[in-house]
Amino acid sequence: MTNSPATAAPNAASKPIIQLRGLQKYYGDYHALRGITTDIREGEFFSLLGPSGCGKTTLLRCIAGFEDWSAGDLSIDGANMENVPANKRPTNMVFQSYAIFPHLSVAENVGFGLRRARLPKEELNKRVSEALDMVGLGGYGKRAAHALSGGQRQRVALARALILKPKVLLLDEPLSALDKKMREQMQSELRRLQRQVGITFILVTHDQEEALIMSDRIAVMFEGTIEQLATPQQLYRRPVSRKVAEFIGIMNFLPATVSRADATGIDVEVVGLGRATIAAEQCPAGAKTGAASVGFRPETMTVLYDNDPVPASGQIVTGTVAEVVYFGDMTYYDIKLDGVEKPISISMRNVVGRPVLERGAHARVSWDNGALVLFC
Amino acid sequence: MNKGRGFRVYAFVYLAFLYAPIVLLPIFAFNDATIVSFPLTGFTTKWFVQMWNNAALGDAVRNSLIVAVSVSILATTLGVFAARATTRYRFPGQAGLLGMIMLPLVLPDIIIAVSLLVTILQLGISLTLKTIILGHTLIATPFTIAILNSAFQSLDRSLEEAAYDLGETKASTFRLIIMPLVMPGIISSLLIAFSISLDEYIIASFLGGTDNTLPLYIFSLFRFANQVPTVMALGTILAVLSVVLLTIAEYFRRRGIARAGGKDTGGFL
């Protein structure tokens, strides 16, 4: 991926296409959605990310019109969607199973939604072949839908949904049934397609990597609530809770004690690292003094070698290599810091001239004040 | 190479037992003798002519067709409703209700016939072909539900949602997506209900009043020894018709599966 999410993000001022206000959903006693309030912007690639059972699919199905909600408001493009059935909403869906109609040809599948428009035959054929070209299936129109591969079915489902030019395209775990290689290919193609058509895409996924790669913004959901809504970079660098941090990538956690917190900064004593000062904006609500937890990503620490100079900004701690995994381009270390029971993970890019430390070796580790995340 | 020899003998005996009596039908249907016994005495088609000219037989065939066609349509329609309801919706008492609908499957026909007769007479309804249709629909519906349930169960729910999402109504989704995909099941259901009704004897004899269906008429013919070859001729035609019908049904079933890209996991032939 050459596109950085920051430049791809739509103008923050662009108007909301979907507005959710206190959306609640009960299945009997089960509280599936516990008050979702957020705006989804026009033209953005928005992901609902979370473990299974977090309510992300329920929310998507509420937007699509396949589920009623118990309380709250949902509007699409300014119109309240209460009592508006799925077939009257400006949304179209790509289903997890693709839901390709097996008894119809590829062209009949793609043109299915235009049936009601009663277009002249040439116009219909033109729109269908345009849609097929768009997803890279030009010339496949006459084929039987059931004779397609998984990736091709996925494309047919996309073309079928996009041909109606919906205001919002809903994607329910669309890549989960594909093998790894096909999935990676479809990830970049979906991103390209979204930019090309400019339609808002809402993706439901449990795969954090997929969400990071594809989205402009990600809503991380747990137990029926949005825990954090942020860009991929914000989400990775400044997860608001340990739960989010654990779900997105790998993060090391160390116990810490907050000794001072005011507008100029937060002083913490981190077990194994020592004193650190954390920017005050990390805790907008203000940090309490006392026990807390500090996290940092594996790549923010550096394992130093005998000849390495001490980095100007960094501080140094020592420890022992508990485990080494050599991965070609990367080396993954588990290092037991002096005074800390649980080893921490550190990933190092392998560059020319840098040796790989062996298990049991003494290690010096430099760390950066700015990489620490305080969970206050 | 002796392995499995016993099984081959068994299979041969089994098939002989199954089909030898049916093979006897055409042999005696074309045999020029009133007595059904070997040795054969000569070739004739007069039993077929005699059968053709038998007005009472014509009536019985016509009655049976009316009943069987009505039953297959009624039982299949009811089966579609039931299968749709049990596979798509959840409601209280569902399992118990389905169990009660399926009960006639194991209930002796004679019990059903007697209780239906008593009820119908109490209601003051006269016994005609309509009452036979009623009784046959009752016993055929559990079979159609069983067949249609599996057809509806194998239907991916998101297919319906996709059609609905693409702007179709619930009704047009049923017509455009669900019906074509469950059509093989509907055809088998029609055929099963038709054949159940066609050869049903007990209920037809209880509820038929003065109207004869084919099984009733055939049975009555056996009282006259000189009519037996006519029955043989009739049996020959029915056997040929069944094979033709089954072949057609199987052809459509396989074509349906091939078009839907499914895997062939069953069927009659």
Interface residues (C-beta under 8 A of the other chain):
Chain A: A64 G65 F66 P85 A86 N87 T91 N92 M93 F95 Q96 S97 A99 F101 P102 H103 F112 G113 R115 R116 A144 A145 H146 A147 R160 A161 L164
Chain B: D156 S158 L159 E161 A162 A163 Y164 D165 L166 G167 E168 T169 I177 P180 L181 R259 A260 G261 G262
